[in-house]
Amino acid sequence: MTAKTCLARLGRPVVVEVKSKSKQRRDQVNIRPISIKWRSDNGLVTRKPAYRTAIANVAYVWRDSQQIDQFGKMPLAFEARRFEIVHAGMMLPKSAPLWACREPYSIWREADYHSSQEADPCALSAWHVVLSLPTEARDGWKALVERFVGDQLVGRGAAVAWAIHACQGEDGDWLVHPHAHLIVSARTWRRTSDWGKRQTHWLGNRAQQARFKSRWQDWLAYHEPSDKQYKSE
């Protein structure tokens, strides 16, 4: 199966530019598959998959060098950049089992396992989403992300490991422009009869990804930062 065919099935990663009406800032949404098996072909695609395992992606956004996936231990460079983390966490549905709350890496390790057992060269473990954040209203970033993730993903059953990264220099320039990483489950993570199967309720195809990007645009427009406050829901 060619990379072009995989892209058609997974939904080609696309960057969407969003312009704020009041501040004319540019915000981006990027969605990439996390796949152990999928390989990119530079002649056919413009973006490679994220780190091959879900474990590695979560460790990267949480800046955790202590985790190990099937390819080895995470690089020390992850931990060296921990200063970039502004907020981080794990979001699960209210009905999530206790084990998922106590062992957040278990979800991603099991997703990698189920993905590795498939013969499908397009098999994926999860999705890696990056959302650019407004440089204004730093105090509102966490609420902005958590509310959106809860409404668009967790409320539909997804498990999401997330982190906000940013770093501002002494002169006020952004050394790391504020952005949020979301590692979103692509498989049924509950240990039920559907455990490990590919889900299609969120980010599962091009149409769902396009809607997600459009809703982030609307979300930013509605929650336009002003004096570190956001409009009420």
TANORMO-V635140 format. One line per field, one symbol per residue. ss: DSSP state (2 for helix, 1 for strand, 0 for the rest). phi: phi as a letter, one per 40 degrees, with the letter a starting at -180 (. if undefined). burial: b if it has 24 or more other C-alpha atoms within 12 Angstrom, else e. Layout:
BEGIN
ss: ???
phi: ???
burial: ???
END
This chain:
BEGIN
ss: 00222222220000011110000001111111110000000000000000000222222220000001100110022222022211111110000002222202222222222222000000000111111100000222222222222222022200011111111100000111111111111010000000000100000002222222222222222200010010000
phi: .cccccccccgccbcbcbbcccbfcbbbbbbbcbacccbcbdcbbbbcccdcbcdcccccccfbcccbbcbhcccccdccbcccccaaibbbddccccccccbdccdccccccccccccccbdbcabbbbbcbcccfdccdccdccccccccbccchcbbcbabbaabcccgcccbcdabbbbbcbbccccbccdgccbbcafcacccccccccccdccccccdcafgbbccc
burial: eebbebbebbbbbbebebeeeeeeeebbbbbbbbbbbbbbeeeeeeebbbbbbbbbbbbbbbbbbebebeeeebeeebeeebebbbbbbbbbbeeeeeebeeebbbbbbbbbbbbbeeeebbbbbbbbbbbbbbbeebebbbbbbbebbbbbbbebbbbbbbbbbbeeeeeeeeeebbbbbbbbbbbbbbeeeeebbbbeebbbbeeebbebbebbbebbbebbbeeeebeee
END
